[in-house]
Amino acid sequence: MKKTLFLLITIQFLVFSSCKNESKNNNVSQQNRGFIAKKAMVVSAREEASKIGSDILKKGGNAFDAMMATEMALAVAYPYAGNLGGGGFMVYRLEDGSIGGLDYREKAPLAATKDMYLDENGDVIPNKSTVGGMAIGVPGTVSGVFKAQERFGKLDIKDVLQPVIDLARNGFIITENQQQRFSSNNDIFTKVNGKDILFGDKTNAGDNIKNIALAETLERIANNGVDEFYKGETAKKLVAFLNAKGSIITLEDLNRYEAKWREPVVFNYDDLKIISMSPPSSGGICLNQIMKMIEPFDLKDYGHNALKTIQVIVEAEKRAYADRSYYLGDPDFIDIPTETLTSDVYLQERMHNFSFDAPTPIDSISHGNIVGYESDETTHYSIIDQYGNAISVTTTLNGGYGSKLYADELGFFLNNEMDDFSSKPGVPNVYGLIGAEANSIAPEKRMLSSMTPTIVEKDGELLMSVGTPGGSTIITSVLQTILNVEEFGLTMQEAVDAPRFHNQWLPDEIRMEPGRFNKEVIQQLKDKGYTINESRSRVIGIVDGILILSNGELEGGADHRGDDTAVGF
């Protein structure tokens, strides 16, 4: 292991400290800690969802019961990204150490075509893949939570969903953040839906908002199971609504949808074992590539968010995102050279032209030679139960409120995930990510994602569950959070709150959270030739994580950038 003393830059949430990794040292001075629980914890974007999930655990349920409850509660209280009309990924680690992943990513409808978003000149039609009925992929969320709960859960479905139904009927309190989001989107809500909807500029912070339509939808699902959403009354109502709004999704599309178990990406970094999501999520492979490329460098010695640390991470990120753009897509449709992309020999070659003297020119970085904006509006939650099971789940509608299309009779928004395909290879999507043929549109194909739900072990024991929203910044936010704990000894809360930066190959810039980085370091980066962008985004990621401390207690890191809350017992 590298040296154990380091200097932390004091910025907003950080403090001076000199210590060993908290997770392995009981004698570390009390720093800025998150919520502490002795047995079990849920960390999510809304207190209501975290509490419902925690209460399910208190009733004897496990992490997979709490997953269903938390995810559905987010659909009620956090419609910005929580959903029935979207999809996601889950990585799990059971008490016995066995691991797995669940893919409930949306699919392209059967009637989808490769050029469906291009005009007669072959140019991308603005907004067609992002707003309204044509932007919607076949939803996977309901299939996902049922598949996980039916395989591993302990409780009856009705018992799991009843608190969520009650939440929808009784209402939840609008936060300041939500009021701003509702107000800023109200015009497009009205334009897309042709009328005012439940969520708009008439809602104020502190108001209680009820969603009776969603309560009734959830009640039908609780009574009739997963088939209610994909084959039953809800499915028929949904398809009728979608078709009236120009969508090409049919009842057959819903009938055929099924979440899929996947083998996660697993690799080592120092004495950590990282377990992350596999394609069609790009998260696990990119995280693997970046962490293996930076592993030979002594980040702890360089210092937290110091010049050399940022240089090494940024240059590794460039190379991983270049590979992402070319090689990754739905593994059911393409062959992904995972073994080569994550091999030590390949990654050493990718970094051979790195230098601390200057940035590696973008035009010299393409995808590697192989031999033989996911949106900022995603959401994440982490759960560790009293039995020792851990899950990490990232779910989304893609853009904030997805396609902005709201099924008022059913009570939820629909995704705009079709934009995550490459509408035209080589042309960036709404979040600036470049795609290639590997991620082109095809019927029933799953679109590439940046979601990176991740579980970490240390010395063979469960250490952490972590993840975040943030579109293309998801991978780099998860990366920095893990490094903050492992390399720089931060508590879970400090690791989550620390300032973040991001590079995705194209555009050729380092995004940095405004006003949170040492000005001297920023100037040094500019002097080296890096382009710095501090204005593009107010925040990068909203990380939620749980860290197991050396005494067995759990520390929740709920990101202060959002309304995120940790609840446990």
N, C-alpha and C positions, 0 to 999 in steps of 0.2 A: 504493500500500500504506500501511497505517497505521503509527504510530510503532513503532520497533524495540526500545525499552526497556520493561521491565515488571517487576513484583514478583510473585513466586510465593509463595503461602502455604506455610509449612513444616509439612507434616502427614505423618507416617509415612514415605511413600515419596518425598517431594518435598524439594528442596534449594533454597537461594537460588541464583539464576543470572540473568545479564543477557546475552542473546545473541540472535542472529538464528536463523532457522529452520535446524536442524541439516542438513536435507536439501540445503541450498544453501550451506553454509558449512563449509569444511574447518578453519577456525581456532577453532571452538567448543571450549571446554574440555571435557574428558572428564567427562560427567555419569553418572547411573545408567543404564548401557546394558544392553540385553538381550543375548542370545546373538548373536554376529557370525559370519556365513559369507561366503565369497567368491563362491560360484557359485549355490548353491541352498539352499532351506530349506522345511521343513514345521513348522507350529506347530499343535498340537492339544491336546485335553484329556488325553491320556495319552502318556507317553514311548514306550511300546511302539508306538503307532500312528504317532507322528511318526518314529520310527526306521525302521519298516517302509516308510513313504512315502519317506523320504530314501534308504534303500537301493535302492528301485526307481529313483530318479533316478540314483543312482550306477551302476546297471546299464545306463544308457542310455535309460531310460524318460523320459517327459515328465510335465508336471503332471497330465495326464488319466489316465495310468497310475497315478501316485501318488495321485490322487483315489480311484480304485477301491480301492487297497490300504489307504489311510488310513481310508476310510469303513468298510470291512469289518473292519479291525482294531479300530476303535472299537466295533463291534458285539460284538466279543469282550471287550475289556478295559474298556469303559465302557458296560455295559448300561443304566445310568441314562438315557442319551439316545442313545448309539450304537445302530445298529439295522439289521436287515433288515425289520422289521415297521412301519416308519414312512415318512417322506418328507422332502423338503427342496427347497432351491433352490441353484443355482450361477450365479455371474457369472464370465465369463472375459474376458481380454484376451490376444490372441496377440502373438507377437513383432513381427508386422507392424503392430500397432495395431488390428486388427479386434477387435470385441467382440461379446458375445452373452450370453444367459441361458438357463438350463435349469430348467424347472418339473417337479419330480417330487413335487409335493404329493399327498397322498392324495385319494381321491375318495369321495363318498357312494355306498353300494351301490345297485344298480338298484332294490331294494325299499324304499329310503328314502322317507319322506314328510315333508312340511313340519311336521306336528304330532306326529311320532313320539316326542317326549319330553314331551308334555303329557298330563295326566290328563283325566278327563271334564269337569272344571270349567275347562279351559284353562290350568291352572297347570303349571309345570315340575316334573316328577317328580325329586326329589333323587337325584343320583348316577347316573341312568340314562345320561347322556351322558358320564360320566367314568370309570366303573368297570365292568369286565366286558365280555361279548361285544357288547352293543348300542352300546358307545362307539367301536367300531373302524371306521375308514375303510379303504378298499382301499389296501394299501401300495404306495408308489412308489419306494422306495430302490433296489431291485435294478434296476428299469428305468432309473432315472436314471444310475447309475454305468456301466451297460452302454452306454447311449446316448452318453454323453460319451466313453467309452473307444473305442468302435467308430468314432466319427467322427474323433477326434483322436489317439488313443493310438498307441504305437509297438510295444509288446511283446505277446507271446502272453498270452491270458487266464490260462492255467495258470501261467505264470511270475509273473504279477502276484499271483494268489491263493494260491500255494503257501506263502509266508511267513505269511500269515494263517491258513491251515489248520494250519500247524505251531504257531502261537501258541495256537490253540484246543486242540490236542492236548497240548501241553507245559505249558500253563497260564500265568497271569500272577499277579503279586503284588498282593494286596489292600492298598490304602492305608488310612490312618486315616479319610479322608473316606468311602471306600467302606464300611468296616466300620460307620460310623455310619448310612449310608444303608440298608444291608442290614438292620441291626438295627431301625431305626425303621419299616421297611416290612414286617417279617416277619409281623406279625399279619394285615395285609391281604393279603399274598401267600397265606398259608394259607387265609384266608377265601374269596378269589376263586377259587383253584385247587382248593380242597378237600383239599389235602395240602401237605406240605413240598415246596419246590422247590430247585433247585441253589443259589440265592442266598437266604440267610436269616441268622438270628442265630448260626448255628454257624460262620460264617466270621469270622476275626479278622485284624487288620492283620498283614501279614507272611506270611500263608498263601498257598500256591500253589493256585489254583483252575483246574481243567481243565473244558472244555466239549466233550466228545466228540461229543455230538449235533450241536452247531453245526459242528464240524469235518467231520462227515459230510455235513451240508447244504451247506456251502461246497464240498466235494469234488464233489458232484453238480452244483452250479452251474458249477464250473470245467470239468467234463467236458462238460456239455450246454448251457451258455450260459444266456441270460436266460429262455428258454422253460421251463427247469427249474423256475423259481420260479412262473411264471404258467400253465403248461400241463402240466408234467411230474409226476413222482412227488411232489416237494415240494409242488406246488400241491394235489394231491389229499389229501395228508396234512394240509395246513393247513386246507383247507375242512372236512374231516371233523372236525378238532379244533374249529374255530370253531363249526360247527353244533351240536356237542355242548355248547357253552358258551353257546348262545343267540344267536349272531351271525346276521345275515341275509345275510352275504357268501356268494356262490356261486362256483362254478368259472367261470361266465360273467363275473362281475365281474373275476376275475383275468385271464381270457383277453382281455378288452377293454381292460385298463389299458395306457397307454403314456405315458411322459414326453413333455414337449412343449417345443420351443424357443420362447423368447419374446424380444422386443426389450427390452433393459433400459431403465430410466429414466436419461437422461443430462442433466446440467445443469452450469452453472458457478457457482463461488463464489470470489470474488476471482480469483486466477490458477490455481485448481484446476479440473479437470474431474472430476466425480463420476459414477461408473457404478454403478448399484444396481439391485436387483431390482424388476421390474414386477408388477402384479397377476396372480394372486391374492395375492401378497405386497403388503402395504400399505407396506412399508419404503421403497421408492424414492420413491414419491410423497410420503409424509410427510416423509422426509428432505429432499427437494427443497423442499417448502413451508416447513419450519422454517428451512433455511439461507438461502433467499431472503428470508424475513421478517426475519432477524437481520442480513443482510449490510449494510444501511445504517448499522448501529450500530458504534461503535468499541470492540469487545470488548477488544482489546489494551490500549487506554488505560484502560478500566475496571479491568482486572486479572483474573487467573485466580481463578474462584470468588468474585469480589467481588460486592457487593450488586447493582449495576446489571447486571453480566453475567448473574447468576442471574435477575433480573427479566425481562430481554429474552428469554432462552431459554425460561423458563417460560411467558411469555405467548404466544410463538410456538407452543410445544408445545400449549397449550390449544386453539388454533384449528385446528391440524393434526389433532389427535385428534378434535375435534368433526366435522370433515369426514370423517375416516376412518369414523366410526361410521355415517354416512348414505350415503356415495357408493360405498364400495369393496366389491368382491366378486370373483367369478370372471368375467373378461372374456368367457368363452365363453357366459355366460348373461345378462349385463347390459351395458348401455352405460355406460362410465365416462367422465365429462367431463374426461379427463386434461389436455388442452390448456388448458382454462379453469382448473382447479384449480392448475396450476403457472404460470399467466401472471403477469407482473409487475403488471399492473393489478389483477387479482383479489387478489393477496397484499398489495399496498399498501393496498387497501380493508379487508382483514381486520385489518390492524394500525392502522387509522386512529384507533381509540379507546383505543390503548395509552397509558398514562401511568406515569411513574416514581413518581408520588405515591401510587398505590394499585393493588391488583389489579383487573383487569377482572372484574366480577361474573360468576359462572358462568351465572346465568340470563339474562345479556345475550349469551352466546355459544352459538349453535346452529350448525348447519352453514351455510356461506355460501350466498348466493343465486346460483344459476347462471343466467346469461342465455344463450338460443339453445342374566386373568393368564395368547398363546403362552407358553409356560410358562417358568418359571425353569429348567426342566430340559432345555432344548434344548442343542445343542452346536455349536461352530463350529470350522472349521480353515481355515488360509490356506496356500497353496503358491505359491512362485515357483521355476521350474526354471532350469537352466543354459542353456536356449535362449532365455530371455526371456519365456516364457509365464507368466501369472499367473491363478490362480483363487481365488475366495472362496466358501466353501461353508458353509451352515448347514443342519443336519439335526436331526430331532427325533422323539420319540414323543409329544410334547405334554407331559403330566405326567411326573414322574419315574417311570420304568418303565411309562409309558403307562397302559393300562387295568389294569395289574397282572396281566394274563392272560399266562401263560408256557407256550408250546408246548414241553413238555419233550422230546418226541420229535424236535423240530427245533432246539431250543436257543436260542430268542429270545423276547423280549417283543413284544406287539402294542400299537399306539398307542391313544390315546383322542382322536383328532383330531376326532371328530364334535362335541365340545364347542366347537370353534372356529367352528361355525356359530351363527347366531342361533336358538336353540331357540324363543325367543319374542321378536320384535323389541321392543327397549326394556328387556329384562331382562338384567342383566350376566351374563357367564359366570363360571367359577370364578376367573378372574384379574381380574374387575372391569371387563372391556371390554364396552361397550354395542354392540349390533348393530342393524341395521335390515333392511328387506326385501331390500336388495341382497345380504345374506349369509344369506338364509333357505335352508333345506335343500331340495335337489332331487336326483333320481337322477343320478349321475355328475358332479355339481358338485363343484368344489374349494372347500374352506373357506378363508376369509380368514386371512391369517397376518401376523405382525409381523416375520418373519425379514428381515434386511437385509444379506445378503452384499454387500460393496461393494469396488470398486477405484477408486483415485484416481490421476489423472495430474497432473503439474505441468509447465507449459511444453512440453506435448506428449509428455513422457516418463513412463513408469511410475514412480509414487512409492510406492504403498501398496496392500496387500490387508488388509482388516480386517472383522471381524464378531464376533458374540457371541450367547450364549443370553441369556435374561432375560425372555421373554414380552413383555408390553407395554412393558417397559423396553429392549428390544433397540434400537429406533430411536434413543432418546435416548442410549444408551450409545455407539453407533457415532458419533452426532453429536458428543458430547463428546470422544471419542478423536481424531477428525479435527481438531477445533478446538484440542485440546491441542497438536497438532503444528504446525498452520498458524498459529494466532493467538498461542500462548504459548511456542513454541520448545522444547517438551519432546521428549526422546528417545522412541523407540517404547515402551520399557519404562516410562518415567515416564508417558507418555500413557495406557497401559493400567492402571497402578497407581493413578493419581490418583483421589481420591474423586469419587463421582458422585451426581447428584440426578436426579429424574424427576417430571414432571407429565403426566397423560393426560386432562385435562379433568374427568373424573369418576372417582373421587371428587375433591372440591375440596381438594387438599392437595399439598404438595411433599414427596415422599419423599426422604430424605437418608440416606446411609450413616452409621450411628450413630458418634458420637465422632470424626468425621473432618473436620468443618467448623468454621471459626472461630466461636466462640460469639457474638462481637460481631455478626458478619454474620447469624447465625440470629436474634438478638434484633432486629436492624434489620428483617429480613423480617417478623417477628411484629408489630413496631410499625407496619409498613405495612398489616397486615391479612391476611398470608398464614398459612395453617395449615401447620405443619411436622410431619412424621411421621418420627421417627428410629427407631421401634421395629418397623415393619412387616416389615423385611427386614434380615438381617445384611449382605448385599452386594447390589449392583445390577449385574447383568451379570458375565460372566467373559470378557473380551475377549481375542482372539488376533489379532495383526497382524504384518505384515512391512513394514518401511520400507527403501527403497533410499536409501543414503547418497550423498553427493556423489562419493565415490571409487569408487562402483559396488558396494561391499559391501552385504550385507543385515543389517539388525538385526531380530531377532525380539523381539516383545513377548508373552511368555507370562504370562497373568494369575496372580498369586500367590494370588488368591482361590480357585483350584482346584489340581488336580494338573497343570496345563497345562505343556507342555514344548516348546521349540524345538529342532529337530535339523537339521543341514545340513552342508555341506562347501564 
